[in-house]
Amino acid sequence: MSENKKQDEQTQEQEQNTEATAQDTAAATDNAPAQDAENSDEQAANEPEETPENKIAQLTKQIEDEKKEYLFLMAEFDNFRKRTIREKAELIRNGAEKALGDMLPIVDDFERAIKANENADDIDAVKEGFSLIYNKFIKYLEKNQVKAMQSTGCEFNTEMHEAVTTFPAPDESMKGKIIDTVLTGYTINNKVLRHAKVVVGQ
């Protein structure tokens, strides 16, 4: 009997210890939210209070930063604008130099023809020489996308033609059309370089 009694006492003691442990765990769990709230309050207390002065200081700094960025972008744009103008001027100047430089051989041909014609007796040779120079110059123009307009017999177009006068049409089909071309017109890259001066049938 004494041994059974001892076992019962040990069992009761273990149950009491288990119950005490459960109570401690529950108490710790109940206290956790309170501790978290206290920690949050402490953090909020440690953070600097956002006063109107602090807000003004932040906005002032932001404005200064944006102003510096704006001035930087303006300076960059001004540099880009000046560089573009300079490059465009150089392209125009270099383009003119190339165009005029390519014309010099034709000028040389004219000078040689003039010198040769001083003592020329063969008029046909003179005509042929000038015809060769003319054809060479026309090829140079075509190489640079300059082409003569075909005006005579075409419909009158105010965007391409300039009427210098009107003339009675030889037949009904030529009314409103170009009867004769007084001055040849030219285009460059399909854009009018010079309007053709024409006579229009009426």
PAROKE-530244 format. One line per field, with one value per residue: residue in three letters; y, z, x of N, C-alpha, C in turn. Coordinates in pm, 1 decimal. Layout:
type: [ala ...] .
npy: [Y ...] .
npz: [Z ...] .
npx: [X ...] .
capy: [Y ...] .
capz: [Z ...] .
capx: [X ...] .
cpy: [Y ...] .
cpz: [Z ...] .
cpx: [X ...] .
This chain:
type: [met ser glu asn lys lys gln asp glu gln thr gln glu gln glu gln asn thr glu ala thr ala gln asp thr ala ala ala thr asp asn ala pro ala gln asp ala glu asn ser asp glu gln ala ala asn glu pro glu glu thr pro glu asn lys ile ala gln leu thr lys gln ile glu asp glu lys lys glu tyr leu phe leu met ala glu phe asp asn phe arg lys arg thr ile arg glu lys ala glu leu ile arg asn gly ala glu lys ala leu gly asp met leu pro ile val asp asp phe glu arg ala ile lys ala asn glu asn ala asp asp ile asp ala val lys glu gly phe ser leu ile tyr asn lys phe ile lys tyr leu glu lys asn gln val lys ala met gln ser thr gly cys glu phe asn thr glu met his glu ala val thr thr phe pro ala pro asp glu ser met lys gly lys ile ile asp thr val leu thr gly tyr thr ile asn asn lys val leu arg his ala lys val val val gly gln] .
npy: [-119.5 120.6 168.0 212.3 441.1 620.5 633.2 749.5 1003.1 1103.7 1115.0 1305.7 1526.6 1562.6 1630.2 1872.6 2029.0 2033.7 2173.8 2422.4 2503.9 2536.4 2748.4 2951.3 2979.2 3069.8 3313.2 3445.7 3462.0 3627.7 3863.0 3939.2 4101.4 4339.9 4403.9 4440.3 4664.1 4845.9 4857.2 4969.4 5218.1 5318.9 5335.1 5521.3 5737.5 5779.7 5858.0 6155.1 6431.4 6540.3 6846.3 7164.9 7323.3 7130.3 7009.3 7224.7 7262.4 7021.2 7044.7 7274.6 7186.1 6992.4 7152.4 7302.0 7096.8 7014.0 7251.2 7274.3 7050.3 7126.1 7356.3 7232.2 7067.5 7266.2 7391.4 7178.8 7148.1 7395.7 7377.2 7162.5 7280.9 7490.2 7335.3 7192.0 7397.9 7486.2 7254.7 7229.6 7461.9 7404.0 7180.3 7296.8 7477.2 7301.6 7145.3 7332.0 7386.0 7138.5 7110.5 7333.0 7281.4 7050.7 7162.1 7293.9 7148.5 7170.9 7442.7 7460.4 7325.0 7505.1 7723.0 7612.5 7566.4 7825.8 7932.1 7764.1 7830.6 8076.7 8079.9 7920.5 7776.0 7598.3 7579.4 7378.3 7218.4 7387.4 7407.3 7140.9 7115.9 7291.4 7162.9 6923.1 7016.2 7123.1 6892.1 6756.6 6922.8 6899.8 6632.0 6654.5 6807.4 6627.4 6428.3 6549.6 6544.1 6733.9 6818.6 6886.9 7033.8 6893.0 7075.3 7191.0 7121.7 7003.5 7002.7 7315.5 7404.7 7563.9 7525.1 7446.1 7588.6 7913.1 8146.0 8352.3 8472.9 8451.7 8271.5 8234.9 7912.6 7660.6 7453.2 7296.7 7103.3 7201.0 7402.0 7558.3 7428.3 7411.7 7594.8 7686.9 7695.6 7941.0 7977.4 7725.7 7514.5 7377.3 7094.3 6979.0 6695.2 6620.6 6853.9 7187.1 7377.8 7589.8 7772.2 7703.0 7925.9 7995.5 7979.8 7990.7 7817.8 7960.4] .
npz: [0.0 65.1 -141.4 -359.1 -276.7 -284.4 -557.4 -642.1 -530.5 -671.1 -927.1 -897.5 -840.0 -1081.7 -1249.0 -1135.2 -1189.2 -1469.2 -1512.3 -1400.7 -1577.4 -1811.9 -1735.3 -1702.6 -1967.4 -2095.5 -1967.9 -2055.5 -2324.6 -2319.7 -2233.6 -2449.0 -2671.2 -2530.6 -2473.9 -2734.3 -2810.3 -2631.0 -2726.1 -2979.9 -2906.3 -2788.0 -3011.3 -3170.3 -3004.2 -3014.7 -3282.4 -3482.0 -3439.2 -3685.5 -3763.6 -3873.3 -3946.9 -4008.6 -4229.6 -4410.3 -4447.3 -4575.1 -4815.3 -4920.9 -4970.9 -5162.4 -5369.3 -5431.6 -5525.9 -5754.3 -5897.7 -5954.1 -6119.7 -6330.9 -6429.7 -6514.4 -6721.7 -6895.7 -6966.5 -7098.8 -7315.5 -7443.2 -7524.0 -7701.5 -7895.2 -7997.2 -8099.5 -8298.2 -8475.2 -8554.6 -8681.5 -8888.6 -9035.8 -9117.3 -9279.6 -9487.7 -9588.0 -9660.9 -9845.2 -10049.3 -10124.9 -10233.8 -10446.9 -10607.6 -10653.5 -10813.2 -11044.5 -11161.4 -11355.0 -11579.3 -11624.5 -11697.7 -11942.0 -12090.6 -12102.2 -12251.1 -12488.1 -12568.5 -12614.7 -12819.1 -13015.7 -13104.2 -13330.9 -13496.8 -13792.0 -13872.0 -13836.3 -13764.0 -13597.4 -13382.5 -13291.7 -13219.7 -13012.0 -12814.0 -12776.3 -12660.4 -12416.2 -12307.5 -12275.0 -12091.6 -11872.8 -11824.1 -11744.9 -11509.8 -11358.7 -11342.3 -11195.6 -10951.4 -10885.3 -11019.1 -11250.0 -11572.7 -11645.3 -11827.7 -12016.1 -12241.4 -12407.9 -12190.3 -11919.2 -11772.8 -11469.3 -11171.9 -10961.9 -11072.5 -11303.3 -11456.5 -11597.0 -11860.5 -12062.2 -12251.4 -12531.6 -12829.5 -12863.3 -13088.8 -13145.1 -13002.1 -12817.3 -12703.7 -12531.0 -12221.2 -12191.9 -12219.1 -12465.5 -12549.5 -12422.2 -12256.8 -12075.0 -11939.3 -11674.9 -11359.5 -11141.9 -10815.6 -10647.2 -10681.2 -10610.9 -10677.0 -10828.7 -10999.2 -11142.3 -11449.1 -11721.3 -11917.9 -12213.7 -12234.7 -12375.9 -12494.1] .
npx: [83.3 190.8 364.4 192.4 62.8 271.1 321.1 85.1 106.6 328.4 225.0 21.2 177.8 317.5 104.5 27.0 256.6 249.2 11.1 80.6 281.7 134.5 -30.3 161.6 250.2 19.0 -12.3 212.3 154.1 -70.6 44.2 202.6 87.7 56.9 319.3 418.8 271.2 373.7 638.8 594.9 496.0 725.5 899.9 761.8 785.0 1056.2 1094.6 1140.5 929.6 699.0 698.6 559.9 778.8 975.8 852.3 843.2 1115.7 1183.7 1033.0 1149.6 1411.3 1353.3 1254.4 1484.3 1652.0 1510.0 1518.2 1792.7 1821.4 1656.1 1790.5 2023.4 1926.2 1833.3 2073.1 2197.0 2019.6 2051.6 2318.4 2291.3 2124.3 2287.6 2497.1 2363.3 2285.6 2538.3 2640.5 2455.2 2507.2 2767.4 2719.3 2571.8 2762.0 2971.6 2835.1 2783.0 3045.2 3124.3 2941.2 3004.7 3272.3 3260.0 3168.7 3377.0 3538.3 3370.3 3373.5 3639.8 3627.0 3471.3 3649.2 3858.6 3720.1 3650.4 3904.4 3991.8 3810.4 3884.1 4046.0 3906.1 3772.7 3588.7 3261.5 3087.5 3240.9 3273.0 3006.4 2964.2 3149.2 3044.3 2800.9 2883.6 2985.6 2753.4 2591.3 2749.9 2722.2 2447.0 2435.2 2577.1 2397.3 2180.8 2302.1 2305.9 2042.6 1890.6 1652.3 1515.5 1197.9 925.5 730.2 584.8 285.8 172.7 -73.0 -158.4 -12.7 -25.2 149.7 384.3 428.9 460.7 263.1 338.0 206.4 -101.3 -238.0 -427.4 -558.2 -444.8 -619.8 -914.2 -829.2 -597.6 -661.5 -615.6 -383.2 -21.4 127.2 375.2 715.0 878.8 1087.5 1278.4 1176.6 1294.5 1342.0 1438.7 1516.0 1247.4 1120.4 1017.3 1259.9 1296.8 1036.1 870.5 850.3 583.2 366.7 21.2 -252.1 -559.1] .
capy: [0.0 240.4 196.6 269.2 577.6 703.2 654.7 847.1 1136.9 1148.6 1148.6 1435.8 1632.4 1587.0 1703.0 2012.6 2097.7 2055.2 2281.6 2548.9 2541.3 2584.6 2881.8 3047.4 3001.9 3152.7 3448.7 3507.8 3493.9 3744.5 3983.0 3971.5 4221.5 4458.7 4439.1 4494.7 4799.7 4931.7 4878.9 5063.3 5351.7 5367.0 5375.0 5646.2 5845.6 5807.6 5923.7 6300.9 6480.5 6614.6 6979.5 7247.4 7367.2 7018.3 6993.8 7335.5 7234.3 6914.5 7098.1 7368.0 7103.9 6930.4 7257.5 7333.5 6986.1 7019.0 7370.0 7239.9 6958.3 7204.6 7438.5 7141.1 7029.1 7384.0 7409.1 7071.7 7178.6 7509.5 7323.7 7083.5 7374.4 7555.4 7234.8 7160.7 7511.5 7485.2 7142.1 7259.8 7561.2 7334.6 7097.9 7385.3 7528.3 7192.1 7105.9 7430.9 7366.9 7019.8 7138.2 7426.1 7214.3 6959.0 7241.1 7351.8 7086.2 7225.1 7575.2 7435.0 7292.6 7630.3 7802.2 7549.7 7587.3 7965.8 7948.5 7691.9 7894.4 8204.2 8063.4 7810.9 7806.2 7498.3 7612.3 7253.6 7174.1 7475.4 7363.8 7011.4 7138.4 7347.7 7060.3 6828.7 7081.3 7132.4 6758.6 6726.7 7000.4 6840.1 6510.9 6698.2 6846.1 6506.0 6360.9 6618.8 6534.8 6849.7 6773.1 6984.8 7000.8 6879.7 7165.2 7210.1 7018.0 6956.5 7087.4 7424.2 7375.8 7683.4 7487.5 7420.1 7677.6 8055.1 8191.3 8487.4 8526.8 8352.5 8279.4 8151.0 7773.6 7618.6 7368.4 7284.8 7014.1 7272.6 7504.3 7531.7 7360.0 7495.0 7595.8 7707.4 7718.8 8053.7 7950.1 7590.2 7500.2 7266.7 7041.0 6913.2 6596.3 6630.0 6981.4 7290.8 7462.7 7711.9 7756.3 7721.9 8038.1 7931.2 8042.2 7902.3 7829.0 8014.8] .
capz: [0.0 73.3 -275.5 -441.6 -230.2 -331.9 -702.0 -659.6 -498.4 -781.5 -1041.6 -867.5 -848.6 -1224.3 -1303.8 -1088.1 -1264.2 -1607.3 -1506.5 -1375.1 -1702.0 -1904.8 -1690.2 -1734.6 -2114.0 -2127.8 -1917.9 -2144.4 -2450.7 -2295.5 -2215.9 -2572.1 -2739.1 -2449.6 -2492.0 -2868.9 -2809.3 -2561.3 -2817.1 -3083.6 -2845.2 -2768.8 -3141.9 -3210.4 -2922.2 -3058.9 -3412.6 -3470.8 -3466.1 -3812.5 -3738.2 -3995.8 -3984.8 -4077.7 -4360.0 -4494.7 -4480.9 -4675.1 -4942.2 -4971.7 -5026.9 -5285.2 -5471.7 -5471.0 -5607.8 -5884.8 -5967.5 -6007.1 -6231.9 -6440.7 -6486.1 -6585.5 -6847.0 -6982.3 -7019.2 -7195.9 -7434.8 -7511.1 -7591.7 -7815.5 -7996.7 -8060.8 -8176.9 -8416.5 -8566.8 -8610.1 -8774.0 -9006.7 -9114.4 -9178.7 -9388.6 -9599.9 -9644.9 -9726.9 -9961.9 -10154.1 -10171.8 -10320.3 -10569.6 -10691.3 -10693.3 -10924.0 -11164.8 -11216.1 -11482.7 -11688.1 -11651.5 -11773.1 -12080.0 -12156.0 -12129.6 -12363.5 -12610.0 -12607.9 -12669.4 -12947.6 -13114.7 -13148.0 -13466.0 -13561.0 -13919.5 -13890.3 -13747.9 -13713.1 -13485.5 -13270.4 -13242.2 -13154.1 -12885.0 -12717.5 -12746.9 -12566.5 -12285.2 -12257.5 -12231.3 -11970.2 -11764.2 -11795.2 -11666.9 -11374.5 -11290.3 -11312.9 -11087.6 -10828.2 -10876.3 -11082.6 -11377.6 -11646.5 -11656.9 -11959.2 -12000.1 -12363.8 -12432.6 -12062.8 -11854.3 -11694.0 -11324.5 -11105.5 -10869.1 -11146.5 -11418.2 -11443.7 -11726.9 -11895.3 -12149.6 -12309.7 -12678.3 -12879.5 -12885.0 -13228.9 -13151.7 -12874.6 -12726.0 -12641.6 -12439.0 -12083.6 -12193.9 -12248.4 -12608.0 -12568.4 -12300.4 -12273.6 -11989.9 -11884.1 -11529.5 -11307.4 -11010.0 -10743.5 -10556.6 -10705.3 -10559.6 -10777.6 -10809.8 -11071.9 -11219.2 -11594.8 -11776.0 -12031.5 -12283.4 -12215.1 -12476.9 -12442.3] .
capx: [0.0 276.6 420.1 84.3 40.8 384.8 301.9 -24.3 159.1 415.2 137.4 -42.3 280.0 342.4 -11.6 34.8 364.5 200.4 -88.0 151.3 350.5 31.3 -72.0 270.2 250.1 -97.9 13.5 311.7 84.5 -157.0 126.4 276.8 35.5 83.6 461.2 432.9 216.7 470.2 752.6 551.9 490.8 862.7 953.1 696.7 839.9 1193.0 1094.0 1123.8 794.2 693.0 645.1 552.1 913.4 1040.3 787.4 890.2 1256.5 1184.7 983.8 1251.2 1520.1 1302.7 1248.6 1622.0 1701.7 1443.4 1567.9 1924.9 1801.8 1599.3 1897.5 2114.4 1861.9 1831.2 2208.3 2218.3 1940.8 2115.3 2437.1 2243.9 2073.4 2401.7 2570.2 2283.6 2296.9 2674.1 2652.6 2374.9 2582.1 2880.3 2667.6 2537.4 2886.9 3042.6 2757.0 2808.1 3182.6 3128.9 2866.5 3082.2 3396.4 3230.9 3140.0 3500.0 3577.7 3288.2 3430.5 3762.6 3588.1 3431.1 3769.3 3929.1 3640.9 3664.6 4039.1 3998.3 3723.0 3940.5 4100.2 3833.1 3704.9 3483.4 3150.5 3029.4 3324.2 3239.8 2875.3 2980.1 3218.5 2949.6 2701.6 2944.3 2992.5 2616.0 2550.3 2825.0 2662.1 2316.3 2461.8 2615.2 2272.8 2104.8 2373.0 2266.2 1895.8 1827.3 1598.8 1435.6 1055.7 863.6 615.5 506.5 186.1 116.5 -172.7 -100.5 -15.7 29.2 255.4 507.2 442.1 427.1 214.8 383.4 102.8 -192.5 -243.0 -537.8 -518.0 -460.6 -739.8 -984.1 -757.1 -485.2 -710.7 -574.7 -254.0 94.9 159.3 518.8 793.1 970.1 1203.5 1265.5 1174.1 1375.5 1309.9 1547.4 1454.9 1102.1 1071.3 1041.7 1376.7 1260.6 911.9 882.6 774.4 515.6 253.3 -93.0 -356.4 -685.8] .
cpy: [122.6 274.5 256.8 414.1 669.7 732.6 757.0 987.7 1190.2 1190.3 1283.4 1550.1 1665.6 1664.8 1848.6 2090.7 2130.0 2169.8 2416.4 2598.0 2597.8 2724.5 2987.6 3080.4 3092.7 3296.8 3520.6 3548.9 3616.4 3871.9 4027.2 4093.8 4347.9 4503.2 4498.5 4638.6 4895.5 4961.0 4979.0 5205.0 5408.1 5411.9 5506.8 5763.8 5883.5 5878.5 6073.9 6342.3 6566.5 6746.1 7055.7 7294.1 7256.9 6998.3 7100.9 7310.3 7126.1 6965.3 7194.4 7292.5 7040.0 7031.0 7292.2 7224.1 6989.5 7140.1 7343.1 7147.9 7032.0 7289.3 7353.1 7101.3 7144.6 7408.0 7303.3 7100.1 7293.8 7464.0 7243.2 7174.1 7442.1 7458.1 7201.2 7272.2 7512.1 7373.3 7167.2 7360.1 7495.8 7247.1 7182.0 7434.9 7419.3 7144.3 7200.5 7413.9 7249.1 7047.2 7228.2 7362.5 7121.3 7033.3 7293.8 7282.7 7137.5 7364.6 7561.2 7404.1 7417.3 7715.0 7744.2 7572.1 7730.4 7989.0 7881.1 7761.8 8027.1 8195.3 7952.5 7858.5 7711.9 7525.0 7487.4 7201.4 7258.1 7433.9 7232.6 7026.1 7192.1 7246.7 6958.9 6887.5 7090.6 6998.5 6719.0 6800.1 6944.1 6713.5 6545.5 6736.6 6722.5 6426.8 6420.9 6632.0 6659.9 6807.4 6881.9 6937.7 6984.7 6957.8 7173.4 7091.2 6965.7 7051.0 7194.0 7396.3 7492.8 7650.1 7467.4 7523.1 7820.8 8105.9 8334.2 8554.6 8413.6 8375.5 8191.7 8010.6 7734.5 7525.1 7353.6 7201.3 7084.7 7383.7 7465.3 7457.0 7456.1 7480.3 7605.3 7732.7 7828.8 8030.7 7815.5 7592.1 7377.7 7223.9 6980.9 6824.0 6606.5 6754.2 7090.7 7374.7 7596.9 7683.3 7780.5 7838.6 7990.6 8021.1 7944.4 7927.5 7871.6 7984.7] .
cpz: [0.0 -62.3 -364.7 -403.7 -281.3 -480.1 -726.7 -630.8 -610.8 -902.3 -1019.4 -881.1 -995.2 -1286.9 -1261.1 -1164.0 -1406.7 -1612.3 -1484.6 -1500.9 -1802.9 -1866.2 -1722.5 -1883.2 -2154.0 -2084.3 -2008.8 -2275.8 -2434.7 -2285.8 -2344.5 -2643.7 -2661.0 -2466.8 -2630.8 -2875.5 -2741.1 -2650.3 -2926.5 -3030.3 -2826.5 -2900.6 -3188.2 -3132.0 -2967.3 -3195.3 -3395.2 -3509.9 -3592.5 -3788.4 -3868.7 -4042.3 -4060.8 -4217.8 -4457.1 -4539.3 -4588.5 -4812.0 -5004.4 -5036.3 -5158.6 -5399.6 -5521.5 -5561.4 -5748.0 -5965.7 -6029.4 -6128.6 -6353.6 -6508.2 -6564.9 -6721.1 -6945.4 -7045.2 -7125.0 -7325.8 -7513.0 -7585.5 -7715.5 -7929.0 -8071.4 -8148.6 -8305.6 -8519.8 -8633.6 -8713.2 -8902.3 -9096.4 -9185.6 -9295.0 -9511.0 -9668.8 -9720.5 -9851.7 -10078.4 -10210.8 -10267.6 -10452.8 -10662.8 -10738.4 -10811.6 -11053.1 -11231.2 -11343.9 -11602.0 -11725.6 -11732.6 -11919.4 -12156.8 -12191.7 -12248.0 -12494.6 -12659.6 -12673.9 -12805.7 -13055.2 -13165.8 -13293.0 -13542.4 -13688.2 -13942.7 -13789.8 -13688.5 -13593.5 -13361.8 -13207.1 -13164.9 -13017.6 -12777.3 -12680.4 -12646.6 -12424.5 -12222.4 -12202.2 -12101.9 -11850.7 -11725.3 -11711.9 -11523.7 -11294.5 -11251.1 -11199.6 -10952.5 -10816.8 -10928.6 -11221.7 -11440.9 -11652.9 -11803.3 -11954.8 -12124.1 -12389.5 -12306.0 -12013.3 -11771.2 -11545.4 -11252.9 -11008.2 -10939.4 -11256.4 -11382.5 -11582.6 -11753.0 -11987.5 -12192.7 -12460.6 -12725.2 -12914.1 -13029.8 -13249.3 -13010.6 -12773.0 -12652.5 -12548.6 -12294.6 -12076.0 -12236.4 -12395.9 -12630.7 -12432.3 -12328.0 -12196.6 -11921.2 -11731.0 -11486.3 -11170.4 -10948.7 -10636.8 -10559.0 -10642.9 -10659.2 -10738.8 -10879.8 -11153.0 -11366.8 -11638.2 -11911.2 -12091.8 -12281.3 -12323.0 -12417.6 -12537.0] .
cpx: [85.4 333.7 314.3 57.7 148.9 367.4 190.7 24.1 246.8 330.9 69.9 56.0 309.9 226.8 -10.1 141.0 320.0 101.2 -22.9 222.0 251.1 -14.2 32.8 271.5 134.9 -75.3 111.7 246.5 -3.5 -76.2 196.2 220.5 65.1 227.9 485.5 382.4 313.1 590.9 718.0 547.6 631.0 923.9 893.4 752.6 979.6 1197.7 1071.5 982.4 794.8 620.0 633.5 689.4 988.3 982.7 834.6 1033.8 1266.0 1140.5 1083.9 1366.8 1477.7 1299.3 1388.4 1680.1 1640.6 1489.4 1704.9 1912.2 1747.3 1706.5 1996.4 2055.9 1856.7 1967.5 2239.1 2143.5 2002.7 2240.4 2397.4 2196.9 2187.9 2479.4 2495.9 2293.4 2433.9 2691.3 2573.3 2447.1 2700.3 2835.3 2634.6 2664.4 2961.6 2969.0 2779.2 2948.5 3190.8 3060.0 2946.4 3212.3 3375.5 3199.7 3267.3 3547.8 3497.3 3336.9 3558.9 3731.1 3546.8 3554.0 3847.5 3853.8 3653.5 3799.6 4051.4 3917.1 3778.7 3991.1 4027.2 3765.3 3587.0 3372.1 3086.7 3108.6 3295.8 3106.5 2887.0 3047.9 3124.7 2840.6 2755.3 2949.9 2852.9 2568.7 2621.2 2763.9 2526.2 2333.6 2501.3 2490.7 2191.7 2169.0 2336.1 2114.6 1824.3 1783.4 1511.7 1290.0 1017.0 732.7 526.5 414.9 121.6 8.3 -102.7 -120.5 51.8 141.8 389.1 534.2 403.8 388.5 261.2 282.5 10.2 -198.7 -358.4 -489.9 -539.8 -579.8 -795.7 -905.4 -643.4 -531.6 -675.6 -442.9 -143.0 130.3 309.2 585.0 895.3 1099.0 1182.5 1265.4 1253.0 1323.1 1435.7 1485.4 1302.4 1039.1 1108.8 1162.2 1355.7 1135.3 939.6 795.9 714.7 408.1 137.8 -197.6 -488.8 -800.0] .
